């Protein structure tokens, strides 16, 4: 993996690192905002709920995704970025746009919502153009690469529908159905497809799995995209399709783990497996009409999977930046040496307990907030603490 990702093929270190740091600030803001204003649970259109949702998904989730893709796409496709410096522009536009939009939601200012959303939309369009140029230049195609193409496409469709909805708040013709479409495109098109595709690749890497063909992933890409279409044509079929997709993701992870060389599952895979359980449970609750509980567990699924994968991606990123040039000249640490897995496990347990508690009472958010402490400790150790090799 390290051999495939030379510094010249990926974005400058400051780009993905900037996304990670800014995304973490957005995560902290999201958790504290809802913990301090639990009345946001009363309605999905509550200003706090809308602000929280965009901090968590557009800020934390999308930021980690875009930052990671600057590093992972060259690894997966074995081709360099076309314009690596574009990442700085994307980072800047996104980092400014998200808080403007969030403030607009909190103050119910449609102009600010549209302004912030416009900046983020420009960032996502710029990023998508870059990714499509990279996709066009590769000669090594795979099912995982196909998933990244779909993710990039939905990074365009999701904000497009969202911008239309934001403008309708100012000029009229507001449509609640369009809001649902915006949510489905984001949750399914961006997050579930990216986790299914990137998860297949990373779980295989982390467990050193061999001989697992991506047939389940290929089938799941069809299921997930059909689920998006079904929400427009036959909404009653959407949740059953999403349940099937979640079970296929779990099956894919099971197949990879069964063929692993490493006996012990590392911290990233443990997060992923636990997150899969939360995903299946969230869809079952949604099928039962328990939407607040379902969405809480879905947010927990995203939190666990994204932080778990970050514990693997970030050390690799820092290792490449800090130690790659020293290989063969001096002793360098392994990726596992760069942080204490027990601290990451503590964050996982606290997050999981907090998510379950929040399902029953908003006070559980303070437990999730407590989980941010070990999470931040791991990030700090990886990025700033120079251990002696």
C-alpha positions in Angstrom: 0.0 0.0 0.0 2.7 2.5 0.9 4.7 1.6 -2.2 1.7 2.5 -4.4 1.3 6.0 -3.0 4.3 8.1 -3.8 4.2 11.7 -2.6 4.2 12.8 -6.2 0.9 11.1 -7.0 -1.2 12.4 -4.1 -2.3 15.7 -2.8 0.0 17.8 -0.7 -0.1 16.7 3.0 -1.7 19.9 4.0 -4.8 19.2 1.9 -6.1 15.9 3.5 -4.7 17.0 6.9 -6.6 20.2 6.6 -9.8 18.4 5.8 -9.3 16.1 8.8 -8.7 18.9 11.2 -11.6 21.1 10.0 -13.9 18.1 9.8 -13.1 17.3 13.4 -14.0 20.8 14.4 -17.3 20.5 12.7 -17.9 17.2 14.5 -17.3 18.8 17.8 -19.6 21.7 16.9 -22.3 19.3 15.8 -22.3 17.2 19.0 -22.1 20.2 21.3 -24.8 22.1 19.4 -27.4 19.3 19.7 -26.3 18.4 23.3 -26.9 22.1 24.3 -30.2 22.3 22.4 -31.9 18.9 22.7 -35.2 20.6 21.5 -33.7 19.9 18.0 -35.1 16.4 18.4 -38.6 17.8 18.2 -38.7 18.3 14.4 -36.5 17.5 11.4 -37.1 21.1 10.2 -36.0 22.6 13.5 -33.2 25.1 12.9 -30.9 23.3 15.3 -31.6 19.9 13.6 -30.8 21.4 10.2 -27.6 23.0 11.5 -26.6 19.8 13.3 -27.3 17.7 10.2 -25.2 19.8 7.9 -22.3 20.1 10.4 -22.3 16.3 10.8 -22.8 15.3 7.2 -21.6 18.1 5.0 -19.0 19.2 7.5 -17.6 16.1 9.2 -18.6 13.3 6.9 -18.1 14.9 3.5 -14.9 16.6 4.7 -13.3 13.3 5.7 -14.5 11.7 2.5 -13.1 14.4 0.2 -9.8 14.6 2.2 -9.4 10.8 2.1 -10.2 10.6 -1.6 -7.3 13.0 -2.4 -5.1 10.3 -0.8 -7.0 7.1 -1.6 -7.9 7.6 -5.3 -4.3 7.6 -6.4 -3.7 4.4 -4.3 -6.8 2.6 -5.6 -6.4 3.6 -9.3 -2.6 3.6 -9.3 -2.5 7.0 -11.1 -1.5 10.5 -9.9 -3.8 13.4 -9.3 -4.1 15.7 -12.3 -4.1 19.0 -10.5 -3.1 18.3 -6.9 -3.0 22.0 -5.9 -6.8 22.2 -6.7 -7.3 20.6 -3.3 -6.3 23.8 -1.5 -9.1 25.7 -3.3 -11.7 23.0 -2.6 -10.6 22.9 1.1 -10.9 26.7 1.4 -14.3 27.0 -0.3 -15.8 24.1 1.7 -14.3 25.3 5.0 -15.8 28.7 4.6 -19.1 27.6 3.1 -20.2 25.1 5.7 -20.2 27.5 8.8 -22.0 30.2 6.7 -24.7 27.8 5.8 -25.0 26.4 9.4 -25.3 30.0 10.7 -28.0 30.6 8.2 -30.0 27.6 9.4 -29.6 28.7 13.0 -30.8 32.2 12.2 -33.3 31.1 9.6 -31.6 33.3 7.0 -32.3 31.8 3.5 -29.7 34.2 1.9 -26.9 32.8 4.1 -28.1 29.3 3.6 -27.9 29.8 -0.2 -24.6 31.7 0.1 -22.9 29.0 2.2 -24.4 26.3 0.1 -23.2 28.0 -3.0 -19.6 28.1 -1.8 -19.8 24.4 -0.9 -21.3 23.6 -4.2 -18.5 25.3 -6.1 -16.0 23.3 -3.9 -17.8 20.0 -4.7 -18.0 20.8 -8.5 -14.3 21.7 -8.5 -13.5 18.4 -6.7 -15.7 16.4 -9.0 -14.1 17.8 -12.1 -10.7 16.9 -10.7 -11.8 13.4 -9.8 -13.4 12.8 -13.3 -10.1 13.9 -14.9 -8.3 11.3 -12.7 -10.8 8.6 -13.5 -10.4 9.3 -17.2 -6.6 8.9 -17.0 -6.5 5.6 -15.2 -6.0 2.2 -16.9 -6.6 0.2 -13.8 -10.4 -0.1 -13.3 -12.2 -2.0 -10.6 -15.6 -2.2 -8.8 -14.2 0.0 -6.1 -13.3 2.6 -8.7 -16.8 2.4 -10.0 -18.2 3.1 -6.5 -16.0 6.2 -6.3 -17.4 7.4 -9.6 -20.9 7.0 -8.2 -19.9 8.9 -5.1 -18.4 11.7 -7.1 -21.6 11.9 -9.1 -23.8 12.1 -6.0 -21.5 14.7 -4.5 -22.9 16.8 -7.4 -26.6 15.8 -7.3 -27.0 16.1 -3.5 -26.0 19.8 -3.2 -27.8 20.6 -6.5 -31.1 19.5 -5.0 -30.2 21.2 -1.7 -29.5 24.5 -3.4 -32.8 24.3 -5.2 -34.5 23.8 -1.8 -32.6 26.7 -0.2 -33.6 29.0 -3.0 -37.2 27.9 -2.7 -37.1 29.1 0.9 -36.3 32.6 -0.4 -38.4 32.7 -3.5 -41.2 30.2 -2.8 -42.2 26.8 -4.2 -40.8 24.9 -1.2 -41.3 21.2 -1.6 -40.9 18.8 1.4 -40.6 15.9 -1.1 -37.5 17.5 -2.6 -36.0 17.7 0.9 -36.4 13.9 1.2 -34.7 13.5 -2.1 -31.8 15.7 -0.9 -31.5 13.5 2.2 -31.6 10.2 0.3 -29.0 11.3 -2.3 -26.7 12.3 0.5 -27.2 9.4 3.0 -27.4 6.7 0.3 -25.6 8.1 -2.7 -22.7 9.7 -0.9 -22.2 7.9 2.4 -23.5 4.3 1.9 -22.0 3.9 -1.5 -18.6 5.4 -0.4 -18.5 3.2 2.7 -19.5 0.1 0.7 -16.7 0.8 -1.8 -13.9 2.2 0.3 -14.8 -0.2 3.1 -14.3 -3.2 0.8 -10.9 -1.9 -0.1 -9.7 -0.9 3.3 -11.1 -3.8 5.3 -9.3 -6.1 2.8 -6.1 -4.1 3.3 -6.3 -4.0 7.1 -7.0 -7.7 7.4 -4.7 -8.8 4.6 -7.5 -10.7 3.0 -6.9 -12.7 -0.2 -9.1 -14.4 -2.7 -12.3 -12.3 -2.1 -13.8 -11.1 -5.4 -15.9 -7.9 -5.3 -19.1 -9.6 -6.6 -21.0 -8.7 -3.5 -19.9 -5.1 -3.7 -20.8 -5.0 -7.4 -24.3 -6.3 -6.7 -24.6 -3.8 -3.8 -23.9 -0.8 -6.1 -26.9 -1.8 -8.1 -29.1 -2.2 -5.0 -28.0 1.2 -3.6 -28.6 3.1 -6.8 -31.9 1.4 -7.4 -32.9 2.4 -3.8 -32.2 6.0 -4.7 -34.4 5.7 -7.8 -37.1 3.9 -6.0 -37.5 6.8 -3.5 -38.7 8.8 -6.5 -40.8 6.1 -8.2 -41.9 3.7 -5.5 -41.0 5.0 -2.0 -42.4 1.9 -0.3 -39.6 -0.2 -1.7 -36.8 2.1 -0.6 -36.3 0.8 3.0 -36.4 -2.9 2.1 -33.8 -2.2 -0.6 -31.7 -0.4 1.9 -32.0 -3.3 4.4 -30.8 -5.6 1.6 -27.9 -3.2 0.9 -26.9 -3.1 4.6 -27.0 -6.9 4.8 -24.8 -7.1 1.6 -22.3 -4.7 3.2 -22.2 -6.9 6.3 -21.8 -10.0 4.1 -18.9 -8.4 2.2 -17.2 -7.6 5.5 -17.8 -11.1 6.7 -16.2 -12.6 3.5 -13.2 -10.4 3.8 -12.7 -11.2 7.5 -13.1 -14.9 6.9 -10.2 -14.8 4.3 -7.9 -12.7 6.4 -4.3 -13.5 7.1 -4.1 -11.3 10.3 -5.7 -13.2 13.1 -6.6 -10.2 15.3 -9.0 -7.5 13.9 -7.4 -4.1 14.3 -9.1 -1.0 15.6 -10.4 0.2 12.3 -12.1 -3.1 11.4 -13.6 -3.3 14.9 -15.2 0.1 14.4 -16.4 -1.0 11.0 -18.0 -4.2 12.2 -19.8 -2.4 15.1 -20.9 0.3 12.7 -22.5 -2.4 10.4 -24.6 -3.5 13.4 -25.8 0.0 14.0 -26.7 0.4 10.3 -28.8 -2.8 10.1 -30.5 -1.8 13.4 -31.3 1.7 12.1 -33.0 0.5 9.0 -35.1 -2.0 11.0 -36.2 0.8 13.3 -37.1 2.9 10.2 -39.2 0.0 8.9 -41.0 0.1 12.2 -41.7 3.8 11.8 -39.3 4.8 14.7 -37.6 7.5 12.6 -35.8 9.5 15.4 -34.3 6.3 16.8 -33.4 5.1 13.3 -31.6 8.3 12.3 -29.8 8.5 15.6 -28.4 5.0 15.0 -27.6 5.9 11.4 -25.6 8.9 12.6 -23.8 6.5 15.0 -23.0 4.2 12.2 -21.4 7.0 10.3 -19.5 8.2 13.4 -18.1 4.7 14.1 -17.2 3.8 10.6 -15.6 7.2 9.7 -13.6 7.5 12.9 -12.5 3.9 12.6 -11.2 4.3 9.0 -9.6 7.6 10.0 -7.5 5.7 12.5 -5.9 3.8 9.6 -5.9 6.5 6.9 -4.4 9.3 9.0 -1.4 7.4 10.3 -0.6 6.4 6.7 -0.9 10.0 5.5 1.4 11.2 8.3 3.8 8.4 7.8 4.1 9.1 4.1 4.7 12.8 4.8 7.1 12.4 7.7 8.9 9.1 7.3 8.8 7.9 3.7 12.0 9.7 2.7 13.8 8.1 5.7 13.2 4.5 4.6 16.5 2.7 4.2 18.4 5.6 5.9 17.2 5.2 9.5 14.7 3.1 11.5 11.2 4.4 11.0 8.0 3.5 13.0 5.3 1.2 11.6 1.8 2.5 11.2 0.7 0.7 14.3 3.4 2.4 16.4 2.0 5.8 15.7 -0.9 5.7 18.2 -2.2 3.7 21.1 -5.1 1.4 20.0 -6.4 1.2 23.5 -7.2 4.9 23.4 -9.0 4.5 20.1 -10.9 1.5 21.5 -12.0 3.7 24.5 -13.4 6.2 22.0 -15.3 3.5 20.2 -16.9 2.1 23.4 -17.8 5.6 24.7 -19.2 6.6 21.3 -21.2 3.4 21.1 -22.7 3.7 24.6 -23.5 7.4 23.9 -25.3 6.5 20.7 -27.4 3.8 22.3 -28.2 6.2 25.2 -29.1 9.0 22.8 -31.7 6.6 21.2 -33.6 6.8 24.5 -32.7 10.3 25.7 -30.9 13.3 24.3 -28.7 13.4 27.4 -26.7 10.6 25.8 -25.2 13.2 23.5 -23.0 14.3 26.4 -21.5 10.8 26.5 -20.8 11.1 22.8 -19.1 14.4 23.6 -17.0 12.6 26.2 -15.9 10.2 23.5 -14.4 13.1 21.6 -11.7 13.3 24.2 -9.9 10.0 23.4 -10.7 10.5 19.7 -8.9 13.8 19.8 -6.1 12.3 21.8 -5.5 9.7 19.0 -5.5 12.4 16.3 -3.1 14.5 18.3 -0.8 11.6 18.9 -0.7 10.7 15.2 -0.2 14.2 13.9 1.9 16.0 16.4 3.6 13.6 18.8 7.0 12.5 17.4 7.7 9.1 18.8 11.2 7.8 18.7 11.5 5.1 16.1 
